[in-house]
Amino acid sequence: VRAPPPGSIAPVRLLCGDFLQTVGEWSSADVLLATSLCFPPELVSELEQAATALRQGARVICMQPCFGSGAFRPCSVVAPLPPPEPPHKVVMEMSFGDASFYLFERLPG
């Protein structure tokens, strides 16, 4: 992931709603962020299926170390954590403490 040139700002559109009901609203996104820490496994599976609507090269940031069952690949972050942590993991401070996020890229198909 590259930073935009100095002085430029990429357009950002935030959507709030049920991602399973609004796939058409976000399927053209370049980046999908799912703060999915408390999602039950069934909901994560539904998100994985819905995210296959993203275009090739789109990124998904979620809180599961595995995502997309073949439709996505782990994507190294700019400043990876030292081994043995996976290169697609980043730790962010949240209101409840540190939380792990993982970056994935949509594969062709």
Number of C-alpha atoms within 10 A of each C-alpha: 8 5 9 9 8 6 5 8 9 8 5 8 7 7 10 6 8 8 17 13 9 13 15 13 10 18 18 13 16 15 18 19 13 16 14 15 13 9 14 9 9 9 13 20 15 13 19 17 15 19 24 19 17 23 17 15 15 20 24 27 21 21 23 17 14 14 24 22 10 10 18 23 19 20 19 17 16 12 10 14 14 8 7 6 10 16 18 20 24 20 14 11 9 9 7 6 8 10 14 16 21 23 26 26 23 23 17 10 8
